[in-house]
C-alpha cells in the first residue's frame, strides 16, 4: 500500500509541475535510460491515469486489509474460546517447545 501511495504522490506532484508549463513547452518522457519527446497532453493524461489507478489500488488494498484484520480477530477469539473450554489442551500447547 505504501508503494501505491508513493506512486499516487509522485503522479500528483508531476501533474502539478506539468500544469505550470505552457502548452508549447518541450516535454520528455523517461523510458529506461533514454528520454523521448512527448506532447504535454500525452504526459498529463498518463499521469492522470496513473493517479486514478493508484487511488483504485489503494482503495482495494484498504478493503482487503480491513477484511483480513476482521478475520484475524475472529480467529483469535475462536482460539481463545477453545483454550478456555479445554484447559488441558491449553496446558498441552503451552508445554510444547517451538524450534
C-alpha positions as a printed Julia matrix, in Angstrom:
99×3 Matrix{Float64}:
   0.0     0.0     0.0
   2.92    2.33    0.7
   4.19    1.78   -2.83
   0.84    2.79   -4.3
   0.68    5.84   -2.04
   4.16    6.81   -3.26
   3.09    6.36   -6.89
   0.0     8.46   -6.27
   2.02   11.25   -4.68
   4.6    11.18   -7.48
   1.86   11.35  -10.14
   0.18   14.24   -8.31
   3.41   16.2    -8.0
   4.29   15.57  -11.65
   0.84   16.77  -12.7
   1.25   19.92  -10.66
   4.57   20.66  -12.36
   3.17   19.92  -15.83
   0.22   22.27  -15.27
   2.63   25.14  -14.7
   4.23   24.66  -18.12
   2.91   26.34  -21.25
   1.44   24.08  -23.92
   4.27   24.74  -26.37
   6.99   23.63  -23.92
   9.01   20.57  -24.97
   8.32   17.75  -22.53
  10.15   14.45  -22.35
   9.16   11.03  -21.08
  11.78    8.84  -19.44
  11.97    5.34  -20.91
  14.77    3.44  -19.26
  17.92    5.47  -19.81
  16.53    7.49  -22.69
  14.2    10.45  -22.91
  11.58   10.66  -25.64
   9.9    13.88  -26.73
   6.19   13.7   -25.92
   3.44   16.31  -26.12
   2.44   17.78  -22.78
  -1.12   16.49  -23.21
   0.09   12.88  -23.51
   2.21   13.15  -20.38
  -0.65   14.76  -18.46
  -3.11   12.04  -19.45
  -0.61    9.32  -18.48
  -0.03   10.92  -15.07
  -3.78   11.38  -14.5
  -4.35    7.72  -15.35
  -1.54    6.66  -13.01
  -3.08    8.81  -10.25
  -6.52    7.22  -10.76
  -5.08    3.7   -10.91
  -3.19    4.29   -7.67
  -6.31    5.56   -5.93
  -8.25    2.49   -7.07
  -5.48    0.14   -5.94
  -5.21    1.86   -2.55
  -8.97    1.53   -2.01
  -8.85   -2.17   -2.92
  -5.87   -2.78   -0.64
  -7.58   -0.95    2.22
 -10.7    -3.09    1.82
  -8.58   -6.24    1.76
  -6.66   -5.09    4.84
  -9.88   -4.46    6.78
 -11.25   -7.88    5.79
  -8.06   -9.66    6.86
  -7.97   -7.78   10.17
 -11.56   -8.87   10.89
 -10.69  -12.47   10.0
  -7.64  -12.39   12.27
  -9.68  -11.02   15.2
 -12.33  -13.69   14.67
  -9.74  -16.48   14.59
  -8.08  -15.11   17.74
 -11.44  -15.1    19.53
 -12.2   -18.65   18.37
  -8.81  -19.86   19.59
  -9.24  -18.06   22.91
 -12.67  -19.68   23.39
 -11.27  -23.11   22.52
  -8.47  -22.75   25.06
 -10.89  -21.56   27.75
 -13.19  -24.53   27.16
 -10.41  -27.12   27.45
  -7.73  -26.15   29.99
  -5.94  -29.46   29.36
  -5.44  -28.51   25.73
  -4.11  -25.12   26.79
  -1.56  -26.78   29.12
  -0.55  -29.21   26.38
   0.03  -26.36   23.9
   1.96  -24.32   26.44
   4.26  -27.27   27.2
   5.26  -27.6    23.53
   8.56  -26.07   22.5
   8.99  -24.11   19.31
  12.07  -24.98   17.3
